[in-house]
């Protein structure tokens, strides 16, 4: 029985800056290599800010049987009047194989960023990944 391995998480979105208008935090990186996390998005800078937070990156979906999907990155917070970024989607778990290997769990979706203190609205939470199907158990019933 193999232990499930957690895959890379998506990077967090960058925060919108606090002064001025416009700047947007960078989107979180998607973890292409299952063992590595995505890079965080860059923050918006003053004076081009009051911007929206960046979206979180998606968690990695692995390819090995029974492994868990990576968590989605969190959305960045909005600056001043900016809106929070959306959380990234969680990666999908992989189906189990053989007699006893359970399917992997889907990764959690990222948390939406907070809206800015003045007038921003919060970002949407990311969708959780789908769990992998469990393997078929062995039939130990007596045959007639």
PyMOL commands that place a pseudoatom at each C-alpha (Angstrom):
pseudoatom trace, name=CA, resn=UNK, resi=1, chain=A, elem=C, hetatm=0, pos=[0.000, 0.000, 0.000]
pseudoatom trace, name=CA, resn=UNK, resi=2, chain=A, elem=C, hetatm=0, pos=[1.514, 3.258, -1.085]
pseudoatom trace, name=CA, resn=UNK, resi=3, chain=A, elem=C, hetatm=0, pos=[1.026, 6.459, 0.829]
pseudoatom trace, name=CA, resn=UNK, resi=4, chain=A, elem=C, hetatm=0, pos=[-0.558, 9.234, -1.178]
pseudoatom trace, name=CA, resn=UNK, resi=5, chain=A, elem=C, hetatm=0, pos=[1.679, 12.142, -2.039]
pseudoatom trace, name=CA, resn=UNK, resi=6, chain=A, elem=C, hetatm=0, pos=[0.404, 15.684, -1.910]
pseudoatom trace, name=CA, resn=UNK, resi=7, chain=A, elem=C, hetatm=0, pos=[1.065, 17.546, -5.126]
pseudoatom trace, name=CA, resn=UNK, resi=8, chain=A, elem=C, hetatm=0, pos=[2.163, 21.112, -5.676]
pseudoatom trace, name=CA, resn=UNK, resi=9, chain=A, elem=C, hetatm=0, pos=[-0.113, 23.953, -4.659]
pseudoatom trace, name=CA, resn=UNK, resi=10, chain=A, elem=C, hetatm=0, pos=[-0.940, 26.869, -6.905]
pseudoatom trace, name=CA, resn=UNK, resi=11, chain=A, elem=C, hetatm=0, pos=[0.744, 30.168, -6.082]
pseudoatom trace, name=CA, resn=UNK, resi=12, chain=A, elem=C, hetatm=0, pos=[-1.129, 32.882, -4.203]
pseudoatom trace, name=CA, resn=UNK, resi=13, chain=A, elem=C, hetatm=0, pos=[-2.311, 35.888, -6.169]
pseudoatom trace, name=CA, resn=UNK, resi=14, chain=A, elem=C, hetatm=0, pos=[-0.556, 39.177, -5.505]
pseudoatom trace, name=CA, resn=UNK, resi=15, chain=A, elem=C, hetatm=0, pos=[-2.193, 41.917, -3.454]
pseudoatom trace, name=CA, resn=UNK, resi=16, chain=A, elem=C, hetatm=0, pos=[-3.438, 45.094, -5.079]
pseudoatom trace, name=CA, resn=UNK, resi=17, chain=A, elem=C, hetatm=0, pos=[-1.526, 48.185, -3.978]
pseudoatom trace, name=CA, resn=UNK, resi=18, chain=A, elem=C, hetatm=0, pos=[-2.994, 50.648, -1.501]
pseudoatom trace, name=CA, resn=UNK, resi=19, chain=A, elem=C, hetatm=0, pos=[-2.600, 54.002, -3.269]
pseudoatom trace, name=CA, resn=UNK, resi=20, chain=A, elem=C, hetatm=0, pos=[-4.004, 55.311, -6.529]
pseudoatom trace, name=CA, resn=UNK, resi=21, chain=A, elem=C, hetatm=0, pos=[-5.970, 53.234, -8.989]
pseudoatom trace, name=CA, resn=UNK, resi=22, chain=A, elem=C, hetatm=0, pos=[-5.466, 50.433, -11.397]
pseudoatom trace, name=CA, resn=UNK, resi=23, chain=A, elem=C, hetatm=0, pos=[-2.673, 48.042, -10.486]
pseudoatom trace, name=CA, resn=UNK, resi=24, chain=A, elem=C, hetatm=0, pos=[-3.554, 44.392, -10.342]
pseudoatom trace, name=CA, resn=UNK, resi=25, chain=A, elem=C, hetatm=0, pos=[-1.738, 41.746, -8.400]
pseudoatom trace, name=CA, resn=UNK, resi=26, chain=A, elem=C, hetatm=0, pos=[-0.167, 38.981, -10.454]
pseudoatom trace, name=CA, resn=UNK, resi=27, chain=A, elem=C, hetatm=0, pos=[-1.876, 35.636, -10.883]
pseudoatom trace, name=CA, resn=UNK, resi=28, chain=A, elem=C, hetatm=0, pos=[-0.437, 32.752, -8.944]
pseudoatom trace, name=CA, resn=UNK, resi=29, chain=A, elem=C, hetatm=0, pos=[1.645, 30.260, -10.879]
pseudoatom trace, name=CA, resn=UNK, resi=30, chain=A, elem=C, hetatm=0, pos=[0.276, 26.860, -11.822]
pseudoatom trace, name=CA, resn=UNK, resi=31, chain=A, elem=C, hetatm=0, pos=[2.392, 24.040, -10.487]
pseudoatom trace, name=CA, resn=UNK, resi=32, chain=A, elem=C, hetatm=0, pos=[3.357, 22.101, -13.605]
pseudoatom trace, name=CA, resn=UNK, resi=33, chain=A, elem=C, hetatm=0, pos=[5.858, 19.904, -11.783]
pseudoatom trace, name=CA, resn=UNK, resi=34, chain=A, elem=C, hetatm=0, pos=[3.749, 17.994, -9.249]
pseudoatom trace, name=CA, resn=UNK, resi=35, chain=A, elem=C, hetatm=0, pos=[6.425, 18.240, -6.572]
pseudoatom trace, name=CA, resn=UNK, resi=36, chain=A, elem=C, hetatm=0, pos=[6.783, 22.007, -6.761]
pseudoatom trace, name=CA, resn=UNK, resi=37, chain=A, elem=C, hetatm=0, pos=[4.491, 24.836, -5.783]
pseudoatom trace, name=CA, resn=UNK, resi=38, chain=A, elem=C, hetatm=0, pos=[3.519, 27.550, -8.214]
pseudoatom trace, name=CA, resn=UNK, resi=39, chain=A, elem=C, hetatm=0, pos=[5.194, 30.903, -7.737]
pseudoatom trace, name=CA, resn=UNK, resi=40, chain=A, elem=C, hetatm=0, pos=[3.334, 33.703, -6.011]
pseudoatom trace, name=CA, resn=UNK, resi=41, chain=A, elem=C, hetatm=0, pos=[2.019, 36.564, -8.110]
pseudoatom trace, name=CA, resn=UNK, resi=42, chain=A, elem=C, hetatm=0, pos=[3.643, 39.975, -7.890]
pseudoatom trace, name=CA, resn=UNK, resi=43, chain=A, elem=C, hetatm=0, pos=[1.973, 42.650, -5.790]
pseudoatom trace, name=CA, resn=UNK, resi=44, chain=A, elem=C, hetatm=0, pos=[0.555, 45.780, -7.366]
pseudoatom trace, name=CA, resn=UNK, resi=45, chain=A, elem=C, hetatm=0, pos=[2.671, 48.833, -6.568]
pseudoatom trace, name=CA, resn=UNK, resi=46, chain=A, elem=C, hetatm=0, pos=[1.820, 52.419, -5.675]
pseudoatom trace, name=CA, resn=UNK, resi=47, chain=A, elem=C, hetatm=0, pos=[0.834, 54.694, -7.280]
pseudoatom trace, name=CA, resn=UNK, resi=48, chain=A, elem=C, hetatm=0, pos=[-0.754, 52.329, -9.800]
pseudoatom trace, name=CA, resn=UNK, resi=49, chain=A, elem=C, hetatm=0, pos=[-2.885, 50.535, -7.320]
pseudoatom trace, name=CA, resn=UNK, resi=50, chain=A, elem=C, hetatm=0, pos=[-6.089, 50.419, -5.381]
pseudoatom trace, name=CA, resn=UNK, resi=51, chain=A, elem=C, hetatm=0, pos=[-6.058, 47.552, -7.781]
pseudoatom trace, name=CA, resn=UNK, resi=52, chain=A, elem=C, hetatm=0, pos=[-7.640, 44.153, -7.693]
pseudoatom trace, name=CA, resn=UNK, resi=53, chain=A, elem=C, hetatm=0, pos=[-5.889, 41.201, -6.144]
pseudoatom trace, name=CA, resn=UNK, resi=54, chain=A, elem=C, hetatm=0, pos=[-4.547, 38.555, -8.492]
pseudoatom trace, name=CA, resn=UNK, resi=55, chain=A, elem=C, hetatm=0, pos=[-6.183, 35.165, -8.830]
pseudoatom trace, name=CA, resn=UNK, resi=56, chain=A, elem=C, hetatm=0, pos=[-4.626, 32.162, -7.142]
pseudoatom trace, name=CA, resn=UNK, resi=57, chain=A, elem=C, hetatm=0, pos=[-3.006, 29.519, -9.313]
pseudoatom trace, name=CA, resn=UNK, resi=58, chain=A, elem=C, hetatm=0, pos=[-4.499, 26.076, -9.799]
pseudoatom trace, name=CA, resn=UNK, resi=59, chain=A, elem=C, hetatm=0, pos=[-3.177, 23.141, -7.811]
pseudoatom trace, name=CA, resn=UNK, resi=60, chain=A, elem=C, hetatm=0, pos=[-1.361, 20.413, -9.696]
pseudoatom trace, name=CA, resn=UNK, resi=61, chain=A, elem=C, hetatm=0, pos=[-3.188, 17.310, -10.873]
pseudoatom trace, name=CA, resn=UNK, resi=62, chain=A, elem=C, hetatm=0, pos=[-0.820, 14.346, -10.485]
pseudoatom trace, name=CA, resn=UNK, resi=63, chain=A, elem=C, hetatm=0, pos=[-0.453, 11.354, -12.783]
pseudoatom trace, name=CA, resn=UNK, resi=64, chain=A, elem=C, hetatm=0, pos=[0.487, 8.589, -10.321]
pseudoatom trace, name=CA, resn=UNK, resi=65, chain=A, elem=C, hetatm=0, pos=[-2.272, 6.297, -9.056]
pseudoatom trace, name=CA, resn=UNK, resi=66, chain=A, elem=C, hetatm=0, pos=[-3.677, 7.206, -5.651]
pseudoatom trace, name=CA, resn=UNK, resi=67, chain=A, elem=C, hetatm=0, pos=[-2.003, 10.584, -5.344]
pseudoatom trace, name=CA, resn=UNK, resi=68, chain=A, elem=C, hetatm=0, pos=[-3.761, 13.673, -4.016]
pseudoatom trace, name=CA, resn=UNK, resi=69, chain=A, elem=C, hetatm=0, pos=[-4.370, 16.805, -6.034]
pseudoatom trace, name=CA, resn=UNK, resi=70, chain=A, elem=C, hetatm=0, pos=[-2.590, 19.999, -5.033]
pseudoatom trace, name=CA, resn=UNK, resi=71, chain=A, elem=C, hetatm=0, pos=[-4.376, 22.833, -3.276]
pseudoatom trace, name=CA, resn=UNK, resi=72, chain=A, elem=C, hetatm=0, pos=[-5.379, 25.922, -5.206]
pseudoatom trace, name=CA, resn=UNK, resi=73, chain=A, elem=C, hetatm=0, pos=[-3.598, 29.156, -4.371]
pseudoatom trace, name=CA, resn=UNK, resi=74, chain=A, elem=C, hetatm=0, pos=[-5.389, 31.896, -2.458]
pseudoatom trace, name=CA, resn=UNK, resi=75, chain=A, elem=C, hetatm=0, pos=[-6.622, 35.027, -4.191]
pseudoatom trace, name=CA, resn=UNK, resi=76, chain=A, elem=C, hetatm=0, pos=[-4.781, 38.261, -3.469]
pseudoatom trace, name=CA, resn=UNK, resi=77, chain=A, elem=C, hetatm=0, pos=[-6.392, 41.003, -1.404]
pseudoatom trace, name=CA, resn=UNK, resi=78, chain=A, elem=C, hetatm=0, pos=[-7.715, 44.101, -3.104]
pseudoatom trace, name=CA, resn=UNK, resi=79, chain=A, elem=C, hetatm=0, pos=[-6.116, 47.435, -2.348]
pseudoatom trace, name=CA, resn=UNK, resi=80, chain=A, elem=C, hetatm=0, pos=[-8.245, 50.352, -1.174]
pseudoatom trace, name=CA, resn=UNK, resi=81, chain=A, elem=C, hetatm=0, pos=[-11.210, 50.094, -3.561]
pseudoatom trace, name=CA, resn=UNK, resi=82, chain=A, elem=C, hetatm=0, pos=[-9.972, 46.980, -5.340]
pseudoatom trace, name=CA, resn=UNK, resi=83, chain=A, elem=C, hetatm=0, pos=[-11.673, 43.614, -5.340]
pseudoatom trace, name=CA, resn=UNK, resi=84, chain=A, elem=C, hetatm=0, pos=[-10.164, 40.444, -3.977]
pseudoatom trace, name=CA, resn=UNK, resi=85, chain=A, elem=C, hetatm=0, pos=[-8.860, 37.869, -6.437]
pseudoatom trace, name=CA, resn=UNK, resi=86, chain=A, elem=C, hetatm=0, pos=[-10.488, 34.479, -6.860]
pseudoatom trace, name=CA, resn=UNK, resi=87, chain=A, elem=C, hetatm=0, pos=[-9.011, 31.391, -5.270]
pseudoatom trace, name=CA, resn=UNK, resi=88, chain=A, elem=C, hetatm=0, pos=[-7.433, 28.832, -7.584]
pseudoatom trace, name=CA, resn=UNK, resi=89, chain=A, elem=C, hetatm=0, pos=[-9.016, 25.471, -8.282]
pseudoatom trace, name=CA, resn=UNK, resi=90, chain=A, elem=C, hetatm=0, pos=[-7.741, 22.397, -6.488]
pseudoatom trace, name=CA, resn=UNK, resi=91, chain=A, elem=C, hetatm=0, pos=[-6.128, 19.634, -8.511]
pseudoatom trace, name=CA, resn=UNK, resi=92, chain=A, elem=C, hetatm=0, pos=[-7.918, 16.341, -9.056]
pseudoatom trace, name=CA, resn=UNK, resi=93, chain=A, elem=C, hetatm=0, pos=[-6.984, 13.165, -7.215]
pseudoatom trace, name=CA, resn=UNK, resi=94, chain=A, elem=C, hetatm=0, pos=[-5.966, 10.119, -9.252]
pseudoatom trace, name=CA, resn=UNK, resi=95, chain=A, elem=C, hetatm=0, pos=[-7.843, 6.838, -9.193]
pseudoatom trace, name=CA, resn=UNK, resi=96, chain=A, elem=C, hetatm=0, pos=[-6.396, 3.964, -7.189]
pseudoatom trace, name=CA, resn=UNK, resi=97, chain=A, elem=C, hetatm=0, pos=[-5.198, 0.718, -8.735]
pseudoatom trace, name=CA, resn=UNK, resi=98, chain=A, elem=C, hetatm=0, pos=[-4.618, -2.841, -7.606]
pseudoatom trace, name=CA, resn=UNK, resi=99, chain=A, elem=C, hetatm=0, pos=[-6.328, -4.436, -4.633]
pseudoatom trace, name=CA, resn=UNK, resi=100, chain=A, elem=C, hetatm=0, pos=[-5.980, -1.864, -1.894]
pseudoatom trace, name=CA, resn=UNK, resi=101, chain=A, elem=C, hetatm=0, pos=[-4.870, 1.513, -3.226]
pseudoatom trace, name=CA, resn=UNK, resi=102, chain=A, elem=C, hetatm=0, pos=[-7.420, 4.198, -2.471]
pseudoatom trace, name=CA, resn=UNK, resi=103, chain=A, elem=C, hetatm=0, pos=[-8.111, 6.988, -4.892]
pseudoatom trace, name=CA, resn=UNK, resi=104, chain=A, elem=C, hetatm=0, pos=[-6.392, 10.277, -4.134]
pseudoatom trace, name=CA, resn=UNK, resi=105, chain=A, elem=C, hetatm=0, pos=[-8.183, 13.219, -2.583]
pseudoatom trace, name=CA, resn=UNK, resi=106, chain=A, elem=C, hetatm=0, pos=[-8.966, 16.299, -4.616]
pseudoatom trace, name=CA, resn=UNK, resi=107, chain=A, elem=C, hetatm=0, pos=[-7.046, 19.396, -3.571]
pseudoatom trace, name=CA, resn=UNK, resi=108, chain=A, elem=C, hetatm=0, pos=[-8.824, 22.150, -1.686]
pseudoatom trace, name=CA, resn=UNK, resi=109, chain=A, elem=C, hetatm=0, pos=[-9.833, 25.237, -3.622]
pseudoatom trace, name=CA, resn=UNK, resi=110, chain=A, elem=C, hetatm=0, pos=[-8.052, 28.456, -2.709]
pseudoatom trace, name=CA, resn=UNK, resi=111, chain=A, elem=C, hetatm=0, pos=[-9.645, 31.114, -0.523]
pseudoatom trace, name=CA, resn=UNK, resi=112, chain=A, elem=C, hetatm=0, pos=[-10.881, 34.258, -2.260]
pseudoatom trace, name=CA, resn=UNK, resi=113, chain=A, elem=C, hetatm=0, pos=[-9.013, 37.443, -1.378]
pseudoatom trace, name=CA, resn=UNK, resi=114, chain=A, elem=C, hetatm=0, pos=[-10.530, 40.148, 0.794]
pseudoatom trace, name=CA, resn=UNK, resi=115, chain=A, elem=C, hetatm=0, pos=[-11.923, 43.266, -0.827]
pseudoatom trace, name=CA, resn=UNK, resi=116, chain=A, elem=C, hetatm=0, pos=[-10.142, 46.534, -0.157]
pseudoatom trace, name=CA, resn=UNK, resi=117, chain=A, elem=C, hetatm=0, pos=[-11.009, 48.434, 2.994]
pseudoatom trace, name=CA, resn=UNK, resi=118, chain=A, elem=C, hetatm=0, pos=[-12.794, 51.267, 1.199]
pseudoatom trace, name=CA, resn=UNK, resi=119, chain=A, elem=C, hetatm=0, pos=[-15.210, 49.617, -1.201]
pseudoatom trace, name=CA, resn=UNK, resi=120, chain=A, elem=C, hetatm=0, pos=[-13.847, 46.367, -2.564]
pseudoatom trace, name=CA, resn=UNK, resi=121, chain=A, elem=C, hetatm=0, pos=[-15.671, 43.064, -2.656]
pseudoatom trace, name=CA, resn=UNK, resi=122, chain=A, elem=C, hetatm=0, pos=[-14.159, 39.737, -1.735]
pseudoatom trace, name=CA, resn=UNK, resi=123, chain=A, elem=C, hetatm=0, pos=[-13.052, 37.241, -4.357]
pseudoatom trace, name=CA, resn=UNK, resi=124, chain=A, elem=C, hetatm=0, pos=[-14.746, 33.912, -4.965]
pseudoatom trace, name=CA, resn=UNK, resi=125, chain=A, elem=C, hetatm=0, pos=[-13.342, 30.789, -3.398]
pseudoatom trace, name=CA, resn=UNK, resi=126, chain=A, elem=C, hetatm=0, pos=[-11.769, 28.251, -5.727]
pseudoatom trace, name=CA, resn=UNK, resi=127, chain=A, elem=C, hetatm=0, pos=[-13.437, 24.963, -6.619]
pseudoatom trace, name=CA, resn=UNK, resi=128, chain=A, elem=C, hetatm=0, pos=[-12.112, 21.912, -4.835]
pseudoatom trace, name=CA, resn=UNK, resi=129, chain=A, elem=C, hetatm=0, pos=[-10.622, 19.142, -6.960]
pseudoatom trace, name=CA, resn=UNK, resi=130, chain=A, elem=C, hetatm=0, pos=[-12.395, 15.871, -7.602]
pseudoatom trace, name=CA, resn=UNK, resi=131, chain=A, elem=C, hetatm=0, pos=[-11.328, 12.814, -5.656]
pseudoatom trace, name=CA, resn=UNK, resi=132, chain=A, elem=C, hetatm=0, pos=[-9.971, 9.815, -7.536]
pseudoatom trace, name=CA, resn=UNK, resi=133, chain=A, elem=C, hetatm=0, pos=[-11.973, 6.599, -7.715]
pseudoatom trace, name=CA, resn=UNK, resi=134, chain=A, elem=C, hetatm=0, pos=[-11.022, 3.811, -5.334]
pseudoatom trace, name=CA, resn=UNK, resi=135, chain=A, elem=C, hetatm=0, pos=[-9.605, 0.551, -6.646]
pseudoatom trace, name=CA, resn=UNK, resi=136, chain=A, elem=C, hetatm=0, pos=[-11.764, -2.535, -6.847]
pseudoatom trace, name=CA, resn=UNK, resi=137, chain=A, elem=C, hetatm=0, pos=[-11.471, -4.732, -3.787]
pseudoatom trace, name=CA, resn=UNK, resi=138, chain=A, elem=C, hetatm=0, pos=[-10.648, -8.411, -4.089]
pseudoatom trace, name=CA, resn=UNK, resi=139, chain=A, elem=C, hetatm=0, pos=[-13.615, -10.781, -3.858]
pseudoatom trace, name=CA, resn=UNK, resi=140, chain=A, elem=C, hetatm=0, pos=[-12.972, -13.214, -1.008]
pseudoatom trace, name=CA, resn=UNK, resi=141, chain=A, elem=C, hetatm=0, pos=[-16.422, -14.793, -1.114]
pseudoatom trace, name=CA, resn=UNK, resi=142, chain=A, elem=C, hetatm=0, pos=[-16.567, -18.572, -1.499]
pseudoatom trace, name=CA, resn=UNK, resi=143, chain=A, elem=C, hetatm=0, pos=[-17.370, -19.767, -4.985]
pseudoatom trace, name=CA, resn=UNK, resi=144, chain=A, elem=C, hetatm=0, pos=[-19.891, -22.571, -5.391]
for i in range(1, 144): cmd.bond("trace and resi %d" % i, "trace and resi %d" % (i + 1))
show_as sticks, trace
zoom trace
